[in-house]
Amino acid sequence: MNYFSTRDKSLKFSFKDIFLRGLAPGGGLFLPARIKKYNREELNNLSQLNYNELATEIIFNFCSGEIKKEELKSLIQTSYSRFKYKEVVNLKKIGEIDLLELYHGPTLAFKDIAMQVIGNLYDYLEVAKDKTVNVVVATSGDTGSAAIAALSNRKNINLFVLHPHNKISNIQRKIMTTIGGDNIYNIAIEGSFDDCQKIVKELFNDDSFRSKINMSGVNSINWARIICQIVYYFYSFFKLKKNKVSFSVPTGNFGDIYAGYVAKKMGLPINKLIVATNKNDILQRVINTGEYKPDTVKPTITPSMDIQVASNFERLLYYILDEKDGKVELLMNDLSSKSFFNLEKKEIDKIKKDFEAVKVTDEETVSIIDEIYKEHKFVIDPHTATGVGAAKTFKNLGDIVVLGTAHPYKFSDTIKKALGKNLNSPDHLKLNIDKKESFDIIGNSNSEVKKYILGKIQ
């Protein structure tokens, strides 16, 4: 399977290449040269598989020729052996809501589902066999801990995690900063997640620095993250056994819901993909008006969605713009030089064939958490609550699966305010969050991050 860039279709990279690089040359994102489309009979065959078998079949489409299927199957089984449920995810009925719980991995968030596989892929692909690889990642709260759980104590791999200082929940930070071996470095950046993400992109685009430190990345721009997330759209669709299913997805960086878009391109008959945002509503604005204009990040009770630059949206743009890489590059240059771009009406109409978008306020989010608990004695986290709120906006879409993206324990302070009760740590969280935290606070600049990284590895 060959891969190219959203900004340059002439490029040809292997799966191993794009796995290690993360970001394409010139700042674009990688896409596969071909996306397998299943027919009805093939979908029926897939529906008979368990989660690990289904993951093997779907992921293999994107790495065939470089990974043997039987070895991929073994790698996936190993990756998911630490999850609470044998089937990895859990589809639960909460009143009229079909909730897909994605947070039963080692760090209580959906990020574990891809990151555990990625950790084992680093070993399988032997990217760090003869040299030390330095993985640099930005996190809005959950990616960091999932990456640490996946890469801690890996031979010849260092992990540098950038998080926005004082802008994630206490539990998110404690999980992240109290685990990990000597190869883990937590960095609190004095800025927003967008600042962290910008720094990481700048480091990737600095060819000299990237080569010097053998840099790699595991943010949602890494295609390996996307292909692992495609699986649970197929799995939940098959479990429901309904003809008309939509998905409501709490969305910040657009990676999780973009995986649903790829699932639809692969032939899964998804009706609509509902983007649930908080007041950092750039995705709601661009989907409904065509204007992509990042604003100042506003702090909310859903910090993992406090994002104004949704990086994976560029992958959707490529298809919306009729696969014209030059036009993608033009719009992304406008974003860089003018701080915004506008889509034409025909392009907005294309997006709205597959997507809806709803903004859910903090007040609405708290009310939803309270309502779900009072009616069903079940606690959801604030991000999942935005997905519930967005789903309730639509009465004519048939069955809607809400993606439960994180365990409520990670947002205990918000839950206590909403429900007036403390949550106990879940049994499968085998961490001591009272342990002394380990992180360094540094300024908001790529030069300071470069200096920090070089100081740790030299």
DOVO-140612 format. One record per residue (C-alpha): chain; residue in one letter; x, y, z. Coordinates in nm, 2 decimals, always signed. Layout:
BEGIN
   ch   aa       xx       yy       zz
    A    a        X        Y        Z
...
// end
This chain:
BEGIN
   ch   aa       xx       yy       zz
    A    m    +0.00    +0.00    +0.00
    A    n    +0.14    +0.34    -0.10
    A    y    +0.06    +0.67    +0.07
    A    f    +0.06    +1.02    -0.05
    A    s    +0.02    +1.37    +0.10
    A    t    -0.30    +1.57    +0.11
    A    r    -0.09    +1.85    -0.04
    A    d    +0.11    +1.64    -0.29
    A    k    -0.04    +1.34    -0.46
    A    s    +0.29    +1.26    -0.64
    A    l    +0.46    +1.14    -0.31
    A    k    +0.49    +0.77    -0.25
    A    f    +0.55    +0.64    +0.10
    A    s    +0.52    +0.29    +0.25
    A    f    +0.31    +0.22    +0.57
    A    k    +0.63    +0.19    +0.77
    A    d    +0.74    +0.53    +0.64
    A    i    +0.42    +0.71    +0.73
    A    f    +0.40    +0.53    +1.06
    A    l    +0.74    +0.67    +1.17
    A    r    +0.70    +1.02    +1.02
    A    g    +0.34    +1.10    +1.12
    A    l    +0.34    +1.43    +0.93
    A    a    +0.40    +1.44    +0.55
    A    p    +0.67    +1.66    +0.39
    A    g    +0.55    +2.01    +0.34
    A    g    +0.31    +1.99    +0.63
    A    g    +0.04    +1.77    +0.47
    A    l    -0.12    +1.46    +0.61
    A    f    -0.09    +1.11    +0.47
    A    l    -0.37    +0.93    +0.29
    A    p    -0.37    +0.58    +0.14
    A    a    -0.36    +0.54    -0.24
    A    r    -0.66    +0.31    -0.22
    A    i    -0.94    +0.26    +0.03
    A    k    -1.10    -0.09    +0.02
    A    k    -1.48    -0.08    -0.03
    A    y    -1.67    -0.38    +0.10
    A    n    -1.97    -0.51    -0.08
    A    r    -2.28    -0.64    +0.11
    A    e    -2.17    -1.00    +0.12
    A    e    -1.83    -0.90    +0.25
    A    l    -1.99    -0.68    +0.52
    A    n    -2.21    -0.98    +0.62
    A    n    -1.89    -1.19    +0.66
    A    l    -1.72    -0.92    +0.87
    A    s    -2.03    -0.90    +1.10
    A    q    -1.96    -1.26    +1.21
    A    l    -1.62    -1.17    +1.36
    A    n    -1.52    -1.09    +1.71
    A    y    -1.35    -0.75    +1.78
    A    n    -0.99    -0.88    +1.74
    A    e    -1.07    -1.06    +1.42
    A    l    -1.25    -0.76    +1.28
    A    a    -0.96    -0.53    +1.37
    A    t    -0.72    -0.77    +1.20
    A    e    -0.93    -0.76    +0.87
    A    i    -0.98    -0.39    +0.86
    A    i    -0.63    -0.28    +0.97
    A    f    -0.47    -0.53    +0.73
    A    n    -0.61    -0.33    +0.43
    A    f    -0.38    -0.05    +0.51
    A    c    -0.05    -0.23    +0.58
    A    s    -0.07    -0.54    +0.36
    A    g    +0.26    -0.63    +0.20
    A    e    +0.45    -0.50    +0.50
    A    i    +0.28    -0.70    +0.79
    A    k    +0.17    -1.06    +0.76
    A    k    -0.19    -1.11    +0.86
    A    e    -0.13    -1.38    +1.12
    A    e    +0.14    -1.16    +1.28
    A    l    -0.10    -0.87    +1.28
    A    k    -0.36    -1.08    +1.44
    A    s    -0.12    -1.18    +1.72
    A    l    -0.01    -0.82    +1.77
    A    i    -0.37    -0.70    +1.81
    A    q    -0.45    -0.98    +2.06
    A    t    -0.15    -0.87    +2.26
    A    s    -0.25    -0.51    +2.24
    A    y    -0.59    -0.56    +2.38
    A    s    -0.51    -0.81    +2.65
    A    r    -0.50    -0.53    +2.91
    A    f    -0.86    -0.41    +2.84
    A    k    -1.14    -0.48    +3.08
    A    y    -1.36    -0.65    +2.82
    A    k    -1.26    -0.93    +2.59
    A    e    -1.44    -0.75    +2.31
    A    v    -1.24    -0.43    +2.39
    A    v    -1.54    -0.20    +2.37
    A    n    -1.89    -0.22    +2.53
    A    l    -2.22    -0.12    +2.37
    A    k    -2.47    -0.03    +2.64
    A    k    -2.83    +0.08    +2.62
    A    i    -2.90    +0.39    +2.84
    A    g    -3.27    +0.47    +2.79
    A    e    -3.30    +0.55    +2.42
    A    i    -2.92    +0.60    +2.39
    A    d    -2.69    +0.34    +2.24
    A    l    -2.36    +0.42    +2.42
    A    l    -2.04    +0.28    +2.28
    A    e    -1.80    +0.27    +2.58
    A    l    -1.45    +0.31    +2.44
    A    y    -1.27    +0.38    +2.77
    A    h    -1.19    +0.03    +2.92
    A    g    -0.82    +0.04    +2.84
    A    p    -0.53    +0.10    +3.07
    A    t    -0.57    +0.48    +3.09
    A    l    -0.95    +0.51    +3.07
    A    a    -0.99    +0.68    +2.73
    A    f    -1.06    +0.59    +2.37
    A    k    -0.70    +0.68    +2.28
    A    d    -0.59    +0.35    +2.43
    A    i    -0.76    +0.15    +2.15
    A    a    -0.52    +0.29    +1.89
    A    m    -0.22    +0.36    +2.11
    A    q    -0.18    +0.00    +2.24
    A    v    -0.15    -0.12    +1.89
    A    i    +0.09    +0.16    +1.79
    A    g    +0.32    +0.07    +2.08
    A    n    +0.35    -0.28    +1.96
    A    l    +0.39    -0.17    +1.60
    A    y    +0.70    +0.02    +1.70
    A    d    +0.85    -0.31    +1.80
    A    y    +0.72    -0.51    +1.51
    A    l    +0.84    -0.27    +1.24
    A    e    +1.18    -0.25    +1.42
    A    v    +1.19    +0.13    +1.37
    A    a    +1.41    +0.16    +1.68
    A    k    +1.62    -0.15    +1.63
    A    d    +1.96    +0.02    +1.55
    A    k    +1.89    +0.37    +1.67
    A    t    +1.70    +0.56    +1.94
    A    v    +1.37    +0.71    +1.82
    A    n    +1.23    +1.01    +2.00
    A    v    +0.86    +1.03    +1.99
    A    v    +0.71    +1.38    +2.04
    A    v    +0.34    +1.42    +2.10
    A    a    +0.10    +1.69    +2.20
    A    t    -0.20    +1.60    +2.42
    A    s    -0.52    +1.78    +2.52
    A    g    -0.55    +1.54    +2.81
    A    d    -0.58    +1.17    +2.71
    A    t    -0.34    +1.10    +2.42
    A    g    -0.04    +1.16    +2.65
    A    s    -0.13    +0.90    +2.91
    A    a    -0.23    +0.65    +2.64
    A    a    +0.10    +0.70    +2.47
    A    i    +0.29    +0.66    +2.80
    A    a    +0.11    +0.34    +2.88
    A    a    +0.19    +0.21    +2.53
    A    l    +0.56    +0.32    +2.51
    A    s    +0.69    +0.31    +2.86
    A    n    +1.02    +0.12    +2.89
    A    r    +1.03    +0.04    +2.52
    A    k    +1.39    -0.02    +2.41
    A    n    +1.55    +0.26    +2.22
    A    i    +1.24    +0.48    +2.24
    A    n    +1.20    +0.81    +2.43
    A    l    +0.86    +0.98    +2.46
    A    f    +0.82    +1.35    +2.51
    A    v    +0.46    +1.45    +2.59
    A    l    +0.36    +1.82    +2.57
    A    h    +0.04    +1.92    +2.76
    A    p    -0.11    +2.26    +2.82
    A    h    -0.02    +2.37    +3.17
    A    n    -0.32    +2.39    +3.41
    A    k    -0.56    +2.32    +3.12
    A    i    -0.64    +1.95    +3.16
    A    s    -0.82    +1.78    +3.45
    A    n    -0.63    +1.69    +3.76
    A    i    -0.69    +1.32    +3.71
    A    q    -0.58    +1.34    +3.35
    A    r    -0.26    +1.50    +3.45
    A    k    -0.19    +1.27    +3.75
    A    i    -0.25    +0.96    +3.54
    A    m    +0.00    +1.10    +3.28
    A    t    +0.26    +1.22    +3.53
    A    t    +0.27    +0.93    +3.77
    A    i    +0.33    +0.64    +3.52
    A    g    +0.61    +0.56    +3.29
    A    g    +0.97    +0.45    +3.30
    A    d    +1.29    +0.65    +3.26
    A    n    +1.22    +0.70    +2.88
    A    i    +0.92    +0.92    +2.95
    A    y    +0.93    +1.30    +2.97
    A    n    +0.63    +1.51    +3.06
    A    i    +0.64    +1.88    +2.95
    A    a    +0.38    +2.13    +3.06
    A    i    +0.37    +2.41    +2.81
    A    e    +0.26    +2.76    +2.92
    A    g    -0.02    +2.78    +2.66
    A    s    -0.31    +2.60    +2.50
    A    f    -0.33    +2.25    +2.33
    A    d    -0.32    +2.43    +2.00
    A    d    +0.01    +2.58    +2.10
    A    c    +0.14    +2.24    +2.19
    A    q    +0.02    +2.10    +1.86
    A    k    +0.17    +2.39    +1.67
    A    i    +0.51    +2.33    +1.83
    A    v    +0.50    +1.96    +1.74
    A    k    +0.42    +2.04    +1.38
    A    e    +0.70    +2.29    +1.36
    A    l    +0.94    +2.03    +1.49
    A    f    +0.83    +1.78    +1.23
    A    n    +0.87    +2.04    +0.95
    A    d    +1.22    +2.12    +1.07
    A    d    +1.40    +1.86    +0.86
    A    s    +1.73    +1.91    +1.03
    A    f    +1.60    +1.87    +1.38
    A    r    +1.37    +1.58    +1.29
    A    s    +1.66    +1.39    +1.14
    A    k    +1.90    +1.48    +1.42
    A    i    +1.68    +1.32    +1.69
    A    n    +1.51    +1.05    +1.47
    A    m    +1.17    +1.21    +1.55
    A    s    +0.84    +1.02    +1.53
    A    g    +0.49    +1.11    +1.64
    A    v    +0.17    +0.94    +1.76
    A    n    -0.08    +1.23    +1.75
    A    s    -0.41    +1.17    +1.57
    A    i    -0.25    +1.30    +1.25
    A    n    -0.06    +0.96    +1.25
    A    w    -0.26    +0.74    +1.00
    A    a    -0.21    +0.44    +1.23
    A    r    -0.44    +0.61    +1.49
    A    i    -0.72    +0.65    +1.23
    A    i    -0.72    +0.29    +1.11
    A    c    -0.74    +0.15    +1.46
    A    q    -1.04    +0.38    +1.53
    A    i    -1.23    +0.27    +1.21
    A    v    -1.28    -0.07    +1.37
    A    y    -1.53    +0.02    +1.64
    A    y    -1.76    +0.19    +1.39
    A    f    -1.79    -0.14    +1.21
    A    y    -1.82    -0.34    +1.53
    A    s    -2.10    -0.13    +1.69
    A    f    -2.29    -0.11    +1.36
    A    f    -2.29    -0.49    +1.33
    A    k    -2.39    -0.53    +1.70
    A    l    -2.69    -0.31    +1.66
    A    k    -2.82    -0.50    +1.36
    A    k    -3.00    -0.20    +1.23
    A    n    -3.02    -0.06    +0.87
    A    k    -3.00    +0.30    +0.96
    A    v    -2.73    +0.41    +1.21
    A    s    -2.57    +0.75    +1.28
    A    f    -2.29    +0.83    +1.52
    A    s    -2.25    +1.12    +1.75
    A    v    -1.89    +1.19    +1.83
    A    p    -1.74    +1.44    +2.09
    A    t    -1.48    +1.60    +1.86
    A    g    -1.18    +1.82    +1.90
    A    n    -0.91    +1.73    +1.65
    A    f    -1.15    +1.56    +1.41
    A    g    -0.95    +1.23    +1.41
    A    d    -1.21    +1.01    +1.58
    A    i    -1.50    +1.12    +1.37
    A    y    -1.28    +1.11    +1.05
    A    a    -1.23    +0.74    +1.12
    A    g    -1.61    +0.71    +1.09
    A    y    -1.59    +0.89    +0.75
    A    v    -1.33    +0.64    +0.63
    A    a    -1.56    +0.35    +0.76
    A    k    -1.84    +0.50    +0.54
    A    k    -1.60    +0.52    +0.24
    A    m    -1.52    +0.15    +0.31
    A    g    -1.89    +0.06    +0.25
    A    l    -2.03    +0.07    +0.60
    A    p    -2.38    +0.22    +0.55
    A    i    -2.35    +0.49    +0.81
    A    n    -2.63    +0.75    +0.79
    A    k    -2.49    +1.07    +0.95
    A    l    -2.18    +1.16    +1.15
    A    i    -2.27    +1.41    +1.41
    A    v    -1.99    +1.64    +1.53
    A    a    -2.04    +1.74    +1.90
    A    t    -1.83    +2.04    +2.00
    A    n    -1.81    +2.26    +2.31
    A    k    -1.78    +2.64    +2.27
    A    n    -1.45    +2.59    +2.09
    A    d    -1.68    +2.54    +1.79
    A    i    -1.46    +2.58    +1.49
    A    l    -1.59    +2.25    +1.34
    A    q    -1.95    +2.34    +1.39
    A    r    -1.88    +2.68    +1.22
    A    v    -1.70    +2.54    +0.92
    A    i    -1.96    +2.26    +0.86
    A    n    -2.25    +2.50    +0.89
    A    t    -2.10    +2.82    +0.73
    A    g    -1.79    +2.71    +0.54
    A    e    -1.57    +2.95    +0.73
    A    y    -1.26    +2.79    +0.90
    A    k    -1.13    +3.05    +1.13
    A    p    -0.96    +2.96    +1.45
    A    d    -1.04    +3.17    +1.75
    A    t    -0.88    +3.20    +2.09
    A    v    -0.92    +2.88    +2.29
    A    k    -1.18    +2.91    +2.56
    A    p    -1.14    +2.69    +2.87
    A    t    -1.44    +2.45    +2.93
    A    i    -1.53    +2.15    +3.14
    A    t    -1.45    +1.94    +2.84
    A    p    -1.08    +2.02    +2.81
    A    s    -0.99    +1.74    +2.57
    A    m    -1.21    +1.94    +2.31
    A    d    -1.06    +2.28    +2.39
    A    i    -0.91    +2.29    +2.04
    A    q    -0.94    +2.56    +1.77
    A    v    -0.72    +2.40    +1.50
    A    a    -0.87    +2.06    +1.41
    A    s    -0.58    +1.91    +1.22
    A    n    -0.75    +1.60    +1.07
    A    f    -1.01    +1.82    +0.90
    A    e    -0.75    +1.86    +0.62
    A    r    -0.80    +1.49    +0.53
    A    l    -1.17    +1.56    +0.48
    A    l    -1.09    +1.87    +0.27
    A    y    -0.89    +1.65    +0.03
    A    y    -1.20    +1.46    -0.07
    A    i    -1.44    +1.75    -0.05
    A    l    -1.21    +1.94    -0.29
    A    d    -1.23    +1.65    -0.54
    A    e    -0.89    +1.52    -0.45
    A    k    -0.72    +1.83    -0.58
    A    d    -0.40    +1.85    -0.37
    A    g    -0.31    +2.19    -0.51
    A    k    -0.63    +2.34    -0.38
    A    v    -0.58    +2.18    -0.03
    A    e    -0.24    +2.34    -0.02
    A    l    -0.38    +2.68    -0.13
    A    l    -0.64    +2.67    +0.15
    A    m    -0.39    +2.56    +0.41
    A    n    -0.16    +2.84    +0.30
    A    d    -0.45    +3.08    +0.34
    A    l    -0.49    +2.95    +0.69
    A    s    -0.13    +3.01    +0.77
    A    s    -0.10    +3.36    +0.61
    A    k    -0.46    +3.50    +0.67
    A    s    -0.56    +3.28    +0.97
    A    f    -0.87    +3.16    +0.79
    A    f    -1.02    +3.01    +0.47
    A    n    -1.37    +2.98    +0.33
    A    l    -1.53    +2.69    +0.15
    A    e    -1.77    +2.74    -0.14
    A    k    -2.14    +2.64    -0.11
    A    k    -2.10    +2.32    -0.32
    A    e    -1.82    +2.21    -0.08
    A    i    -2.03    +2.28    +0.23
    A    d    -2.31    +2.08    +0.07
    A    k    -2.07    +1.79    +0.01
    A    i    -1.97    +1.79    +0.38
    A    k    -2.34    +1.81    +0.49
    A    k    -2.42    +1.49    +0.30
    A    d    -2.22    +1.30    +0.57
    A    f    -2.19    +1.54    +0.86
    A    e    -2.40    +1.74    +1.11
    A    a    -2.26    +1.96    +1.38
    A    v    -2.39    +2.08    +1.71
    A    k    -2.24    +2.30    +1.98
    A    v    -2.31    +2.20    +2.34
    A    t    -2.25    +2.45    +2.62
    A    d    -2.10    +2.38    +2.96
    A    e    -2.44    +2.44    +3.13
    A    e    -2.61    +2.19    +2.89
    A    t    -2.33    +1.94    +2.95
    A    v    -2.38    +1.95    +3.33
    A    s    -2.75    +1.92    +3.29
    A    i    -2.71    +1.61    +3.07
    A    i    -2.48    +1.44    +3.32
    A    d    -2.73    +1.51    +3.59
    A    e    -3.03    +1.39    +3.38
    A    i    -2.86    +1.07    +3.28
    A    y    -2.77    +0.99    +3.64
    A    k    -3.12    +1.07    +3.78
    A    e    -3.30    +0.87    +3.51
    A    h    -3.06    +0.57    +3.47
    A    k    -2.82    +0.58    +3.77
    A    f    -2.54    +0.58    +3.52
    A    v    -2.25    +0.84    +3.51
    A    i    -2.10    +0.97    +3.19
    A    d    -1.81    +1.20    +3.15
    A    p    -1.86    +1.56    +3.02
    A    h    -1.72    +1.49    +2.67
    A    t    -1.96    +1.19    +2.63
    A    a    -2.23    +1.42    +2.75
    A    t    -2.18    +1.66    +2.46
    A    g    -2.22    +1.36    +2.23
    A    v    -2.55    +1.28    +2.40
    A    g    -2.66    +1.64    +2.38
    A    a    -2.58    +1.66    +2.01
    A    a    -2.76    +1.33    +1.94
    A    k    -3.08    +1.46    +2.11
    A    t    -3.09    +1.74    +1.86
    A    f    -3.19    +1.50    +1.59
    A    k    -3.52    +1.32    +1.59
    A    n    -3.53    +1.18    +1.23
    A    l    -3.19    +1.01    +1.20
    A    g    -3.30    +0.67    +1.33
    A    d    -3.06    +0.49    +1.58
    A    i    -2.77    +0.70    +1.69
    A    v    -2.47    +0.55    +1.86
    A    v    -2.30    +0.80    +2.10
    A    l    -1.92    +0.74    +2.14
    A    g    -1.83    +0.73    +2.51
    A    t    -1.48    +0.87    +2.48
    A    a    -1.35    +0.87    +2.84
    A    h    -1.43    +0.73    +3.18
    A    p    -1.61    +0.98    +3.41
    A    y    -1.34    +0.92    +3.68
    A    k    -1.10    +1.13    +3.47
    A    f    -1.32    +1.43    +3.53
    A    s    -1.41    +1.37    +3.90
    A    d    -1.42    +1.74    +3.99
    A    t    -1.68    +1.81    +3.72
    A    i    -1.88    +1.50    +3.81
    A    k    -1.88    +1.61    +4.18
    A    k    -2.02    +1.95    +4.08
    A    a    -2.28    +1.80    +3.86
    A    l    -2.40    +1.52    +4.09
    A    g    -2.26    +1.61    +4.44
    A    k    -2.08    +1.28    +4.48
    A    n    -1.73    +1.15    +4.45
    A    l    -1.64    +0.87    +4.21
    A    n    -1.42    +0.57    +4.30
    A    s    -1.13    +0.48    +4.08
    A    p    -1.23    +0.19    +3.85
    A    d    -1.09    -0.15    +3.93
    A    h    -0.89    -0.18    +3.61
    A    l    -0.70    +0.15    +3.66
    A    k    -0.39    -0.01    +3.81
    A    l    -0.22    +0.32    +3.89
    A    n    -0.13    +0.51    +4.21
    A    i    -0.23    +0.87    +4.13
    A    d    -0.11    +0.97    +4.48
    A    k    +0.24    +0.91    +4.37
    A    k    +0.47    +1.21    +4.32
    A    e    +0.41    +1.37    +3.98
    A    s    +0.70    +1.41    +3.73
    A    f    +0.68    +1.70    +3.48
    A    d    +0.87    +2.01    +3.38
    A    i    +0.71    +2.35    +3.30
    A    i    +0.86    +2.53    +3.01
    A    g    +0.78    +2.83    +2.79
    A    n    +0.56    +2.83    +2.48
    A    s    +0.81    +2.81    +2.20
    A    n    +0.96    +2.54    +1.98
    A    s    +1.31    +2.67    +2.06
    A    e    +1.26    +2.59    +2.43
    A    v    +1.12    +2.25    +2.35
    A    k    +1.41    +2.17    +2.12
    A    k    +1.65    +2.28    +2.39
    A    y    +1.47    +2.06    +2.64
    A    i    +1.47    +1.75    +2.42
    A    l    +1.84    +1.79    +2.32
    A    g    +1.93    +1.83    +2.69
    A    k    +1.76    +1.50    +2.77
    A    i    +1.90    +1.29    +2.49
    A    q    +2.26    +1.41    +2.45
// end
